[in-house]
Amino acid sequence: MSQAGPMEVTVKERAELALNDDFLRKAVKFTTERLRNGKKSASEEHGNWDEWRERGRQIRLHTIAHLDYYLNQFVDNARANGVHIHFADTSAEAAAIALNIAAHKQASSVVKSKSMVSEEVHLNHALESAGIEAIETDLGEYIIQLAGEAPSHIVIPAIHKNRYQIAELLSKEAGETLEPDTTVLAGFVRKKLREKFLEADIGMTGCNFAIAETGSMVLFENEGNARMVSTVPKTQITLMGMERIIPSWTDLEVMATLLPRSATGQKLTMYMSGITGPRRSEDGDGPDEMHIIIVDNGRSLQLGNPEFQELLNCIRCGACLNACPVYRHIGGHAYGGTYSGPIGAVLTPALNGNIDEWNDIASASSLCGACYEACPVKIPLHDMLVYLRRRKVESGNGNRLEGLGMKGFAAVASNSKRFAAAVRMGQIGQKAVVRNNGISLKLGPLKGWNTYRVAPSLAKRSFRQEWNRLDEELNRHPKEMDASVKQRMERILQEREKGGGGHAH
């Protein structure tokens, strides 16, 4: 099944489907935990990770701030290397340019390495509509192509499937039953794709980074398929988001440190290819003709936008997805667009330029800030999500009951006496519904929350209540209580900082 459009169902309805899919939840949880742990180990082993994050951020900030200069430099150098450069303002234009090149070459088959931009412009559909066979050669992309689905993750497209589901898909393609063993399944795909590499008229790739100083493009991969795609067919087409530029090869060292560690926990991907133009006479392989399609598709609208310009800093590592507690429960398809997770919740409305159409996915976040902590170039996605929510409310598209609830909360929380009274009422009133230190009641605002979890109950004494009680004891018995009360106060503060809530024990 293909993804449903945002207007067909809401993000809540898509999330409901995901939450009721046990296979999906287990598969996504298993893989994201492995990726998060890998990133944590790799960054800790690196030693000065935050310094490199800041360096990466500065490179991206500088490049995007001077994007016109570096883009022109890249284009001039790439053309000097014999590359045909094309510019596409929209996704439709990008697909049309690729189809025109294919028609000029009378191509009947295309092999593709992993490219989120090609997903963004729906290139496979355009090629198939023109009668051109398009084969994904990345294992994950090949799996979801057979399933008729969009990627569920930026780096691992088939993260939502386990090996039994994959074996079922590949068995249908093979015409025989394949064992759910990774070696067997990968072996079948490898044999199948080798034939496609040799038959293909055109190879299509994405672009991780474009080096302005030499007009080169760089690909990161682990399977070697991108090298086959970019060397065996006689014609190569690369789809590149206009923001993928970095100034120099020196800057690539920083990105080559940040990207693999953030994406998969690797020090370096298995293959990193730098391609500078088509094959020269002294080269042993490579395409005779090379085209790069530079895609805007809403990116230029973010330039000069104080809320969203830093979106263009993204290096597509997927770390924010792995860190996001929402994504880890519902996977990528619930977001409804090409890009999922925290980056997708902001990038999709930005690229589409239609906030009203996509105004629900900004709510698919706990605003915990884990995405910012995981991001190798420090993109403040949580701030952007808050801005999108605010803009939704200000445009009159907010939930009326939610608005009334927030006004009520503001009225209570802005007055210390009212807030203290509300806490006391809550502590008393919850006794009727608390079971095993939690509230499982499915009523009103708690209905959605308690469908899949139990709401925590209020502590017997709040932080403020406990603090005031200890303060009173200290004032009554200053000498006797001084040392012990201070220790207890310090313990409460420490618990508060750790997220313990200052519960009394």
N, C-alpha and C positions, 0 to 999 in steps of 0.2 A: 504494500500500500504506500502511496505517496503521502507526504505531509498535507494536512489540511491547512487551508489558508486561515489567516487570523480572524476574518469576518465570519467564518463558518462555525467555529466553536471558540469558546473563551479559553484562556490559559488555565483556569480552574477546572474546566471540563477535561482538557487534555491532561492535566496533572492527575485528575481522578483516575483516568485510564491507566496512567503510568503507575500510580500507587497500588492499583489492583493487579498489576502484572508482576508476579513474584519472580519470574525469570529475569525480567529487566532490572528490578530492584537489586537482586543479588549480584547480577553481573556488573552493574554500574558501581555498586558499593565495593565489590572486590577489586575492580581495576583502579578506581579513583584512590582507594586507600594505598594500593601498591605504588601508584604514581606519586602520591603525596609523600609517602615514606621515602621513596627514592630521591625526590627533590630535597627533602629535609637532610638526608644523609650526604647528598652531593654538595649542598650548600654549606653544611657544617664542616665537611672535609676541606672545602675550598678555603675556609678560614676568615676571609674578609669580604663576605658576601654582600653586606650592605654598601660597602664602598663601591663594589662593581655595579650594584643596582643603581646607585646614584650616578656613576659614570655612564651607564646605559641610558638613564633618563636624560642626562644632559646632552648626549649625542642625538637622541630622538627629538628633544625640544629644539635644539639648534637646527637640525635638518628640516623639521616641519616649519619652523619660523622663516626659513630661507628656501622653502621647497621649490619655488620657481627657478631660483638660481641653480640648484643641484639637479633639478629635473632637466633643464636645458643643457647642462654640462653632460649629463648622462646621455641624452639624445644625440648630441653632437658627436660624442666619442663612439657611441654604438653605431651610428651611421658611418663613421669613418672606418669602423671594423667590418662594414659590409652588411649590417643588419637593416632590415626594412622596419621602420617605426610607424605605428598606427596609433591614433588617439580615438578613444571611444568615450563620449559624454555619458551614455546610458548603457544599461545592460543589453538592451536590444541592439544598440549599435555595435557593441563588442561581439555579440553572437553573429551579427550580419557580416562583420569584417572577416571573422573566422570562416564563415560559409563561403564568402567570395574567394578567399584564398584556396579553399578546398575545391571550389568549382573550377578555378583557373588551373589547378593541378589535376583535375578530373579524378579526384580521390574517391575511393569507395570504402576505405577503412582508415580509422584513426586510433592510435594507441595513446593513452593519457596517463601521466603520472599524477600524483595527488595534487589537487589545486582547489582551494576553497573559492577562489575567484570564479573558476569555471562553474562551480556549484551556484555561486551567487548570480551568474548571468544565465543559468539554466542551459548551458551549452550542449549537454548530452541530448536533451529533448530537441533542440534546434537541429543538431546533426542527424538524429534519427528521423525527424520530419522530412529532412532533405534526402533520405535514403542512404545515408552514410553510417556505416557501422562504427560505433564509438565504444572502445573497450577500456575500462579502468584497469590499470595494472598494479596499483597498490592493493595488497591483499584485503585490507579492510574496505576500501572503496569497491573492489570487485565483489565482495560479499554483499554489500548493501545495494549494489547495482542489480545483482541477481534477485534480491529481495524487493526491488522496486521502491527503495526507501532513500531518504536523504541522510547525510551524516548526522550522527548523534553526538559527536565530539569533534573538536577542531583537529586534534592530533590522531585520535583513534576512532575512526568513523563508525566501526561496528562494536563499540564498547558495550552496547546494550544487549548483545547476543552472546550466548555461551556456546561451547564447542559442539553440543548436541544439536542446537538449532543450526549452526554453521554446517555441520555434517549433513543435515537434512537438505539444506539448500544445494550444497555441492554435489550430493548424490543425485539430485534431480538433473543437474547439469551434466554429470558424468554418465547417467543412464545406468548406474549400478550403485549398490550400497557401499558407501565409504565408512570406514571405522571412525568414530569420534576421537581420533588421535591427531594431535597437531602436526606431527611429522607426515602422516598419511595425507592429511588435508592440504598442507602446504606443498607437498610433492605433486599432488594432482594439479593444483593451480599453476605451479611453476612449469609443468609440462605443457599445459593448455596455453599459457601466455607466450611461451617461446615461439610457438607457431604464429601467434598474432604479431609479435615483434617483427618477424621476418616478412610477413605479408603486408604490413601497414604502409600506406602511402605517406602518412603524416604522423609526426609525433607531437604531442601537446604537453606542455609542462606549466607549472606555476612558477613563482619566483619568491624565494624567501627574502633575499636582499639584492638590490641593484647597486653596483659600485659606480658612483658618479665619475671618479677620476679616470677610469679606464673604459667605461661603457660596458662593463661585464655584469653578468647575472650569476647568482649563487643559489644552489639547491642543497638542502639538507634532507637526508633520507637514511633509512636503515635497511632497505631491501635490495638496492641496486637497480630497481626498475626504472628510476628516473634517468640513470645513465644509459640504459638500453633505449628508452624513449628518445633521448636527446642525441643519440649517436647512430642508431641503425636506420631509421627512415630518412629519406632524402630531403624532406622538408620539416622544419621545426617551427612550431607556433608557441610562443610563451605569453600567457595572460598575466599581467602584472598590475596590481593596485598601485595607483600613482604615488602612494605614500611609502612604498617599499624601498625608497632610496636611502643610502647612507653615503657620506662623503668619500671615504677612502678604505683601502684594505686594512689600514691600521684600526679603523673603527670596527671592521669585521671581527677582529680579534676579541673585542668586548662582546659583541653579539654572539660569536661562536662559543663563548664561555657561558653566557646567560641562557641562551635558547635551549640547548640540549638538557642542561641541568634542571631548568624550570619545567620542561615538557615531560621528560621521561626519567630524570635522575642520572642520565649519562654524562660523562665528561665531554664526550664528542659523539655525534652521530656516526654510524658506520661509514657513510659516504658523505663527503662535502665536495660538490663539484662547482668549479668556477668556469663559466663559459663566456668566451670573448669572441663573438662573431661566428659565422659559419666555417666549415672546414677549409683550411688553406692547403696549398699543393703539397706541403711537407707533412701534413697531418695524416695519420693512419685511419682515422674514422671521423665521423661527424656529419652533420647535414650539409648539403650543397647550398641550401637556402634557409635563411632564418628570419622569422618575423616576431616582433614583440608588440603586443597590443596593450597599450597603457590605458587602464580603465579608471574613469572618474566615478561615475555612478553614485553621486551624492557626496563624495569625499571632499570636494572643493567647497561645499557648503559649510563645512566645519572650520575652514580656515578663517581666523579672526574671530571665531565664536568663543568667548571666554569660558563657557560651560563645557563645550564639547571638543575643542581643538585637540586636547590631549588624547582623544580617542585614536587619532592618527599615529600616536606613538606605539600602538600595539604591534608586537612582533609575532602574534598568533602562536603562542606556546601552549595555551590551554591550561596554564597553572591556575587561573581564577576559577575554572570549571571544577578542577579537582579539589579546590579548597572550599567551594560553596556548599553549605549544608542543604540548600534547596536543590541544586543540580544533582547532588549525590543521591537524592531520594527519587527524583522524577526523570532523570536523564535529559537528553537534548531535544527530543521531538516535541515535548510539551511547550517549548518556547515558540514553536510555530514558524520560525524563519530559518535561514541558512546558518546563521550563527546563534549558538545557544549559550547558556550560562550567564554570568554577570556581564561579560563583554557583549553577548548577543542581546541582552535586555536593553542595552544602551545603543549599540551599533545598528541594530535593525531599524528602530524608529529614525535614527539619524540618517541612514542611507536611503530609506524610503521617503523621508521628508514628510511623512504623514503621521503625526503624533496621535491623532484621534483613532486611526485605524489600528495602531499598535499600543494604545495607552494602557493595556492591562498587564503587559509583561514586565513593566517596571515594578509591579507589586510582587513578582516572583522572587523576592529577596528578603532576607531577615535584616539587612543593613548592618550586619555584624562587622563589616570591614575586612573579613578574611581574604577577599579578593585583592584588596590593596596590599595586604601583607604578603600575598603570594606573588604579586605582579613583579616581574624582573625589572620593569622600567617605571614602577610606582604610579600607575594610572589611578586616580582617585575615583574609581567606579562607583563607590558608595555615595559620594557627593553628587555624581551625575544622576544616580537613581533617585535621590531625594529631589533634585531639580525637576526631573521628569514627573514625579508624583505631584510636586507643587504646581507645575504647569498644567497638569491634568485637572486639578481642582480649580485653578484660576480660570480655566477655559470653560468651566461649568459642567465638566464630565465626571466629577467626583461622585462618590456614593453619598446620598443624602443622610442616611442613618449614621454612616461613619462620621460625617461632618458634625452632626448633632452630638455624637458621642465624644468627639474630640473637643468640642466646645464645653461639654460638661466636665470632661477631665481637666481642661484648662482652668475652669472656674474653681474646681476643688484643689488642684495642685498649686495654684497661685496664692493660696491662703493657708498658712501653716496650721491654723486651728481647724479649718474645714478638712484639710488633708489628714490630720491626726484623728479627727472624728470618723472620717471615712475608713481609715485603717482599722480602728476599733470596731466599727460596725461590720467590716468584712471579716475580722477575726471571730466575731460572735456568730455572724450569719452563716459562715462556711461550715459550721459544725454539723449542720443537717445534711451536707452533701459530701463531706470529706471521707474517703475510704482509703486506708493504707497510705496515708500521707499525700494523697492526691485527690483531684476532683475529676470524676469521670462523667459528670452530668452532660448530656448532649442537648443543650437548650440555649437559644439565643446566640451570642457571640462565641460561646464555647462549643457549639455544635460542630463547626468545621475543624477546630483544633482537636477535639476529643474523638474524632472519627478514627484517627491513627495514633493518638498518644493521650496521656493523662495530664491535665493541667496541674501544675504544682500548687499546693496550698500555701496560704500565708503562714509565716513563722508565728509561733506562739507569742513571741515578743519581737517587734520590729527593731531595726538598728537604732532608730531614734529613742524608742522606749527603753531599750537596754542601756543605751548611752546615758540617758537622763537619770535612770535609776542608780547607775554607778557613780554618776556625778553627785547625786544627793548623798550617797553613802560616804563619799570622800569628804563632803562638806561637814557631815555630822561627826565623823571620826577621822579627822585629818591625819593624825599621827599613826594610829593603828592601821588605817586602810590605805595609806599613801602608796606603799610599795606594791601590795597585792592588787589594788584597783588599777594602778597604772599599768601593771602587767596585763590585766584583763582587757583594759582599754586598747592597749597595743595589739593584743591578740584579735580583738574585734576589728580593728582597722586593717590588720593583715588579712583577715578572712574576707573583709569587704573588697580589698584590692584584688584578691584572687577570685572573686566572684562568689564567695561563700554567703553573701547576703547578710552577714553579721548575725546569724542565728544564735540564740542562746542555748547552751548545752548544760 
